[in-house]
């Protein structure tokens, strides 16, 4: 098929960027004529990545002004109008009035609320749209609304494995000045948005503060932007408000974070941690949760949306519903006492690599997901496109 893939650029270290790289690389290897249409990661020129043409973003915040034009241009370069547009991003922002004119759109859709937000549901019901849920939760929410969909989970590449040293050969704890024997709680999530703070930084940091009062060896490692520069929260100010002493906090090098951390380096940071704390208010999937477990690290998540289904070895914190008026659906607020209980359980668990977590992530390996999910779905999409 002739495929225009709309998402983050494949070289970006965002969740959408890494999934774009995984799938587009395999689409090309299978002989599909694929290009990437960027909504983030490049502007002003057309580039090439691993032999795949990459179209730049437009003037609109989500490149809505060029999404159809890029797809149409790519199809016509192949001498056809019958191509497939694949979207990997929030679908409620898809407003280009020409989108209904495309013959077929496959949307790998995140559903991070309960129930499915109305705008997302309206998109998934369009005649020329085939929704592909990225979680079992998303599939269930669409089914409850009477919408048939495909299912493809997100995945991890081979770099996600137990890794005890950095590419330089250094111990990651030494790099971060973490004392030997310390209990490391890692937080890895995009620091974006303030109302609500979807990643629940406030609840997670407050829970760590309570937990750390009884554990002198507890260290909080923030693998994210700690400043509000990317439209998020001042995490150091938040930590101080939670009463966390500065000497209990470590953070990733902020310049390196902006430039892009090598995935092999990220694997060492995950393996270094004793637990990943990721109690989000809602997730369409939650890639750090499977990345951490593939590296042998247990996880703590919220009992909401896609999160519990990803836990191979870890704990699920209780939460209460939170009404998200803009999306007209429910997020959740993770309960601080329940997060504290989960941290206590993690502290009592054996230290070191959890082989149970590693084995549980076999189903989310990129080659497995492409073979078992993408290839059969692409066959069905090709049949539908031929009939369009």
C-alpha positions in Angstrom: 0.0 0.0 0.0 0.9 3.7 -0.3 0.8 4.9 3.3 1.1 8.4 4.7 1.8 8.1 8.5 0.9 11.2 10.5 2.5 11.6 13.9 5.7 12.8 15.6 8.9 12.6 13.7 10.5 9.1 14.0 13.7 10.5 15.5 12.0 12.2 18.4 12.1 10.5 21.8 8.4 10.9 22.5 6.1 8.0 22.9 4.5 8.8 19.5 7.9 9.3 18.0 9.3 5.9 19.2 6.2 4.1 18.0 6.3 5.8 14.7 9.9 4.7 14.2 9.1 1.1 15.1 6.2 0.6 12.8 7.3 2.7 9.9 10.6 0.9 9.8 8.8 -2.4 9.6 6.2 -1.1 7.1 9.1 -0.1 4.7 10.8 -3.5 5.3 7.6 -5.3 4.3 7.5 -3.4 1.0 4.9 -0.7 1.7 5.6 2.8 0.2 5.4 4.8 3.4 6.2 8.4 4.3 5.9 10.3 7.6 3.9 13.5 7.9 5.1 15.3 11.0 3.0 17.2 13.5 6.2 17.6 15.7 9.9 17.3 15.1 10.7 19.1 11.9 9.7 22.3 10.1 10.7 24.1 6.9 12.0 21.3 4.8 11.4 17.8 3.7 13.9 15.3 5.0 14.6 11.5 4.8 14.9 9.0 7.7 16.2 5.5 6.9 15.2 5.9 3.3 11.6 7.1 4.3 10.5 10.6 3.2 9.6 12.8 6.1 7.2 15.8 5.4 7.6 18.8 7.7 5.0 20.2 10.1 2.7 23.1 9.0 1.7 26.4 10.6 -1.1 24.9 12.6 -0.3 23.7 16.1 -0.9 20.1 15.1 -0.1 20.5 11.4 -3.8 20.2 10.5 -3.3 22.7 7.7 -1.0 20.2 5.8 -2.2 16.7 6.9 -4.4 16.1 3.8 -2.0 17.9 1.4 0.9 15.8 2.5 -1.1 12.6 2.2 -2.4 13.6 -1.2 1.0 14.6 -2.4 2.5 11.3 -1.3 -0.3 9.2 -2.9 0.0 11.1 -6.2 3.8 10.7 -6.3 3.0 7.0 -6.5 0.5 7.6 -9.3 -2.6 6.9 -7.2 -5.3 8.7 -5.2 -6.1 5.5 -3.3 -3.7 5.6 -0.4 -4.0 5.0 3.3 -3.6 7.7 5.9 -2.5 6.4 9.4 -2.8 8.7 12.4 -1.0 8.2 15.7 -2.0 11.1 18.0 -5.1 12.4 19.8 -7.9 12.2 17.3 -10.1 15.0 18.9 -7.8 17.6 17.3 -8.4 16.3 13.7 -10.4 19.1 12.3 -9.2 19.5 8.7 -12.4 19.8 6.6 -10.9 17.8 3.8 -10.3 14.7 5.9 -13.6 13.1 4.9 -12.4 13.2 1.2 -9.6 10.7 1.8 -10.6 7.1 0.9 -9.4 5.5 4.1 -7.9 6.6 7.4 -6.6 4.1 10.1 -6.4 5.9 13.5 -4.2 4.3 16.1 -6.2 6.0 18.8 -5.4 6.7 22.4 -8.4 6.6 24.8 -7.2 7.8 28.2 -10.6 8.5 29.8 -13.7 6.6 30.9 -16.0 6.5 28.9 -14.6 7.3 25.4 -14.7 11.1 25.1 -17.5 12.3 22.7 -15.1 14.0 20.2 -13.0 10.8 20.0 -16.1 8.7 19.6 -17.4 10.9 16.8 -14.1 10.6 14.9 -14.1 6.8 15.3 -17.6 6.5 13.9 -16.7 8.2 10.6 -17.4 6.2 7.5 -13.8 6.4 6.2 -12.1 5.8 9.5 -10.9 2.4 10.9 -10.1 2.9 14.6 -7.2 0.8 16.0 -7.2 0.8 19.8 -3.8 0.8 21.4 -5.0 -0.7 24.6 -7.6 -3.3 25.7 -9.2 -0.5 27.7 -9.6 1.6 24.5 -11.1 -1.4 22.7 -13.6 -1.9 25.5 -14.6 1.7 25.6 -15.3 1.7 21.9 -17.2 -1.6 22.1 -19.4 -0.2 24.9 -20.3 2.7 22.5 -21.1 0.2 19.7 -18.0 0.9 17.6 -16.0 -2.0 16.1 -12.2 -1.6 16.1 -8.9 -3.3 15.6 -6.4 -3.6 18.4 -2.6 -3.1 18.3 -0.7 -2.4 21.6 2.4 -0.2 21.7 5.7 -2.0 21.8 9.3 -1.9 22.8 12.5 -2.6 20.8 15.4 -4.8 21.7 17.2 -2.0 23.6 14.7 -2.4 26.5 16.4 -5.1 28.5 18.2 -5.3 31.9 21.2 -3.0 31.5 23.6 -2.5 34.4 25.9 0.1 32.9 25.7 3.2 30.7 27.1 3.1 27.1 30.2 4.8 28.6 30.7 1.9 31.0 29.8 4.0 34.0 27.4 2.9 36.7 24.2 5.1 36.4 24.0 5.5 40.2 27.5 6.8 40.2 26.6 9.3 37.4 23.7 10.5 39.4 25.5 10.5 42.8 23.1 8.0 44.3 24.5 6.3 47.4 25.1 2.5 47.2 22.1 0.6 48.6 19.7 3.5 48.2 16.1 2.7 47.2 15.4 4.5 43.9 11.9 5.6 42.9 11.9 6.7 39.3 9.4 9.0 37.6 9.3 9.2 33.8 6.6 11.2 32.2 6.2 14.3 30.0 5.9 17.4 32.1 3.2 19.1 30.1 -0.1 20.6 31.2 -1.2 22.3 34.4 -5.0 21.9 34.5 -5.2 19.0 35.2 -1.7 17.7 35.7 -2.4 14.4 33.9 0.8 12.7 35.0 -0.3 13.4 38.7 3.1 14.8 39.7 1.6 16.3 42.8 0.1 13.1 44.1 3.3 11.1 43.3 5.6 13.6 44.9 3.4 13.9 48.0 3.3 10.1 48.3 7.1 9.9 48.0 7.5 12.6 50.7 5.3 10.5 53.1 7.1 7.3 52.2 10.6 8.9 52.5 10.0 10.1 56.1 10.3 6.5 57.3 13.0 5.5 54.8 16.3 7.4 55.0 17.7 5.5 52.0 14.9 6.6 49.6 15.9 8.6 46.5 13.5 10.2 44.0 14.8 10.2 40.4 13.0 12.5 38.0 13.6 11.5 34.4 11.7 14.5 32.9 11.9 18.2 32.5 11.9 19.6 36.0 11.2 23.2 34.9 7.9 24.5 33.6 9.5 25.5 30.3 7.6 22.9 28.3 4.3 24.0 29.6 4.2 21.9 32.7 4.9 22.2 36.5 8.0 23.5 38.3 8.8 20.1 39.8 11.5 21.4 42.2 9.0 23.9 43.6 6.4 21.2 43.9 8.9 18.9 45.7 9.7 21.6 48.2 6.0 22.2 48.8 5.7 18.4 49.5 8.5 18.7 52.0 11.0 16.5 50.1 14.6 17.4 51.0 16.7 18.5 48.1 19.3 15.9 48.8 16.7 13.1 48.2 16.1 14.2 44.6 18.1 13.5 41.5 17.1 14.5 37.9 18.3 13.6 34.4 20.7 16.1 32.9 18.3 18.7 31.5 20.2 19.6 28.4 20.7 16.0 27.5 16.9 15.5 28.1 16.2 18.2 25.5 18.7 16.9 23.0 17.4 13.3 23.4 18.6 10.5 25.7 20.0 7.4 23.9 17.7 4.5 24.4 20.5 2.3 25.7 21.1 5.0 28.4 17.5 5.0 29.3 17.6 1.2 29.7 20.4 1.7 32.3 18.3 4.3 34.2 15.3 2.0 34.3 17.4 -1.0 35.5 19.0 1.2 38.1 15.6 2.1 39.6 13.9 -0.2 42.2 10.5 0.9 41.1 8.9 3.1 38.4 6.2 5.3 39.9 3.7 6.1 37.1 0.3 6.7 38.7 -1.2 8.9 35.9 -4.7 10.3 35.8 -5.3 8.5 32.6 -3.3 6.8 29.8 -4.1 5.8 26.3 -1.3 3.3 26.8 1.7 4.2 29.0 4.9 3.3 27.2 7.3 3.9 30.2 5.5 1.1 32.1 6.4 -1.5 29.5 9.8 -0.1 29.0 10.7 -0.3 32.7 9.4 -3.8 33.1 11.3 -5.0 30.0 14.4 -3.7 31.8 13.4 -5.7 34.9 12.0 -2.9 37.0 8.7 -3.3 38.9 6.0 -0.6 38.4 3.3 1.3 40.3 0.3 2.5 38.2 -3.2 3.9 38.8 -6.2 1.6 38.6 -7.6 3.5 35.6 -7.8 3.2 31.8 -5.0 1.3 30.2 -2.6 1.2 33.1 -3.6 -2.0 35.0 -3.5 -4.2 31.9 0.2 -3.5 31.5 1.4 -4.6 34.9 3.4 -7.9 34.8 5.1 -7.3 38.2 4.1 -4.4 40.3 1.2 -2.7 42.1 -2.0 -0.8 41.2 -2.9 2.2 43.3 -6.5 3.1 44.1 -8.0 6.3 42.7 -11.1 8.3 42.5 -12.9 9.8 39.4 -12.1 13.3 38.3 -14.4 15.0 35.8 -12.5 16.4 32.8 -14.9 19.0 31.4 -13.0 19.8 28.2 -13.1 16.1 27.2 -16.5 15.4 28.8 -15.3 12.2 30.4 -13.6 10.9 33.5 -9.9 11.0 34.5 -8.9 9.8 37.9 -7.0 11.1 40.9 -4.6 8.5 42.4 -5.0 8.3 46.1 -1.8 9.3 48.0 -2.3 6.7 50.8 -2.6 4.0 48.3 0.5 5.1 46.4 2.4 5.1 49.8 1.2 1.6 50.4 2.4 0.6 47.0 5.8 2.2 47.7 6.0 0.3 51.0 5.3 -3.0 49.1 7.9 -2.2 46.6 10.4 -1.4 49.3 9.8 -4.9 50.8 10.1 -6.7 47.5 13.4 -8.3 46.4 15.9 -5.8 44.9 17.4 -6.3 41.5 16.0 -7.4 38.2 12.5 -8.8 38.2 12.6 -11.7 35.6 8.8 -11.9 36.0 8.4 -8.4 34.7 10.8 -9.1 31.8 8.9 -12.2 30.8 5.6 -10.5 31.0 6.7 -7.9 28.4 7.4 -10.6 25.7 3.9 -9.8 24.3 4.9 -6.2 23.8 8.1 -6.8 21.8 8.1 -4.8 18.5 8.6 -7.7 16.1 5.9 -9.8 17.9 3.4 -6.9 17.8 4.1 -6.2 14.1 3.8 -9.9 13.1 0.8 -10.8 15.3 -1.2 -7.6 15.0 -0.1 -5.2 12.3 0.3 -7.6 9.4 -3.2 -9.1 9.6 -4.7 -5.7 10.0 -2.8 -4.2 7.1 -4.2 -7.1 5.0 -7.8 -6.1 5.9 -7.0 -2.4 5.3 -5.7 -3.2 1.9 -8.9 -5.1 1.0 -11.0 -2.2 2.2 -8.9 0.4 0.4 -9.3 -1.6 -2.9 -13.0 -1.6 -2.4 -13.2 2.1 -1.6 
